[in-house]
Amino acid sequence: MHTVIIGGGLGGLCLAQGLLKSGLSVAVYERDTSAHIRGQGYRIGIKDAGCAALRDCLPAILDTFLVTVTSARPVPPWQVPNVTLLGDAIHTMSPGRGEGANVALRDAALLCRTLAAGERKEQYEKQMMHYAFHALAESRDEPFLRGKRQQDRGSTSSGHH
């Protein structure tokens, strides 16, 4: 039996791999000549059922790439003079919300302002831990914003709090 898949997206490609894995003949036809023809998304949230489907259909070697990403947990203030942390070094977040880099940039700007003003690093750390661990909890508890809440968040975010 030969199966033809026409423009099936991720599902079609998964099906094609599963059929090939089962020893069946398959052809995939896509009208786009390359991945750069049109804008493509970059975030895909694959839940447990999706991971199970990929494991069923993809060659075993590709299981290496199915990983669980976890977020850091809040830590108490540290008492190390002349050392501070920012970005993923202190608050690694799940990539689902796309906020990790934004919080790291906010850290950098705050730390820059703090040091340039001659203030102690503890002032930066206190503020950073407040907003970063709040974002971290949201990233962990609700990894994907959808609909109106995401639109509202994007339109009201000023970067300064």
Helices and strands as residue ranges (DSSP letters): E 2-6, H 9-21, E 25-29, H 48-57, G 60-65, H 88-91, G 95-97, H 100-116, H 121-141, H 147-156
